[in-house]
Amino acid sequence: MKERNTLLIVDDFEFNRLMLSDTFSDRNVIEADNGQRAIEEYERHKDELCAVLLDIMMPVMDGFGVLEYFVENKYIDDIPVFIISADTSDKSLSRAYDLGAADVIAKPFNIRFVRRRINNIIELYDQRRELRSVVDAQKQILENPSK
């Protein structure tokens, strides 16, 4: 199984993207400044990505539009999407979690805690993918014992 070590950071403010990129300097980082570009980058790099860090309020397409796209295309179960936003109203939090966000992180944030939370969830998703691969391989053996 190919290792996924790339983050997609989506925020319309360059400073926020830079700060998050620096925080995850041990990983490859791809950036997008709006939701439409995020989808384009996701489609281009989806087999390399380990997580998406997504702002809500952006031009062209907001973060909820990206989440809806991920749900419609069944991507949301395969990759953790973290909402990183100043909008932490109950309505926005509920909508983000209802659409499958792995976590919601409020801006401004503590870099050390954000790094830990994101890395922990990435590790869980990696383990889940690995377990799914093992189960699929065992299923193949049971369904085709002569091969």
N, C-alpha and C positions, 0 to 999 in steps of 0.2 A: 504494500500500500504506500502510495506517495505521501511524503510528509508535507503537511500544510503548515507554513510558517509566515504567511503574509496577512497583514491587516489591511482592511479598507477603511480609511478614515474619511468621513463625510461631514463637512462643516463649511458654511459659506465664509467664515472668518479664518483667514490664513493663519493668524496667531494661534488660534485653537488647534488647527491641524499641525502646526509646527510643534506646539507644546506636547501634544499626544505622540507625534512622531519621535520626538526626543525621548519621551518616556519609554517607548518600545523600540529603542535603537538596536536591540538584539534580534529584532524581526525585520522582515522586509515590509515596507509600507507603500501602499498606493493611496493616493488622495483624490478626492472629488469635492467640488465646491457647490454642488447642488444634487438633488435627487435623481434627475435624469442622467447626469454623468455617473452617478453611483451605480445605476443599473447597467450602463454601458461597461463600466470597469468590472462590475461583478460578472457579467456574462463573459467578458474577455479572460478573467482570471479565476473563475469559480473553483477550479480544481486545486488552486494554490492557497486559497483563502482559509484562514483559521477563525476569523471573526470580522464583524462589521461594527464600527463605532459610528453611530448615526445621530446627527442633530435633528431636531424636529422642524424648527422654523428656518426655512431656506427658500431661495427663489427657484423658479422653474417648476420644481416638484418638491414638496416637503417630505419629511421623514416618514410620515404616515403613508404617503403615496408609495414610498419605497417598501415599507412593511407590507402593504396590501399587495404589491407586485410579488414579493417573496412568498406570501401566502398563496396567491393564485397559481404560482409556478411550483409550489411545494418545496421551496428552498428553505423555508423557515425551520424545518425539523433537522436540517443537515448542518446548519451553521449558526452559531450564536450571534444575535444582533443586540447590541447594547445601545440604548438610547442615552445620549449625553446631552442634556438640555437644561436651560434655565427655567423652562416651563414645567413645573412639577405640580400643577393643579391636579386635583383628584380626577377630573375629566381626562386630562392628557395621560396620567399614569394608568388609569383604567383602560383607555384605548390602546396604549402601547402594550400592556400585558395581554389584553384580549387578542391582539394581533400576533402575539407570540414572542415579544421581546424577551430576551434572557434576563435582562436586568435594566434598571433605569438609574442613571447616575446624575445627580443634580450638579449644575454649574453654580458657583465655582466649586471645584473639587480638589481633594487632596491627592496629588499624583501618586504617592506611595500606596494609598488604599485602592485607588482606581486600578493601578497595575496589578495588585494582588487579586482583586475581585475578578478582573478580566482573565488573568492567567488561570485562576482556579476553574472558571467555567469553561475556558478553552480546553483544559485538561479533561474535564468531564465529557465534553463532546468528542474529544479524541478517543477516550476509552469506550464510549458508546459506539463510535464508528468501528473500532477494532473488534468489539464484541459482536456487533452485527455481522462483520466479515467472517468471524469464526463460526457463528451460527449458520450463516449461508453456506459455508464450506462443508460443515457437518450435514446440513440438509441435503446438499448435492450427493454426498457419499451415501446417505441413507436411501435417497431416491434412485440412485444408479449404482448399486453395489458392485457390478461387474466391471466398472470403468476404473 
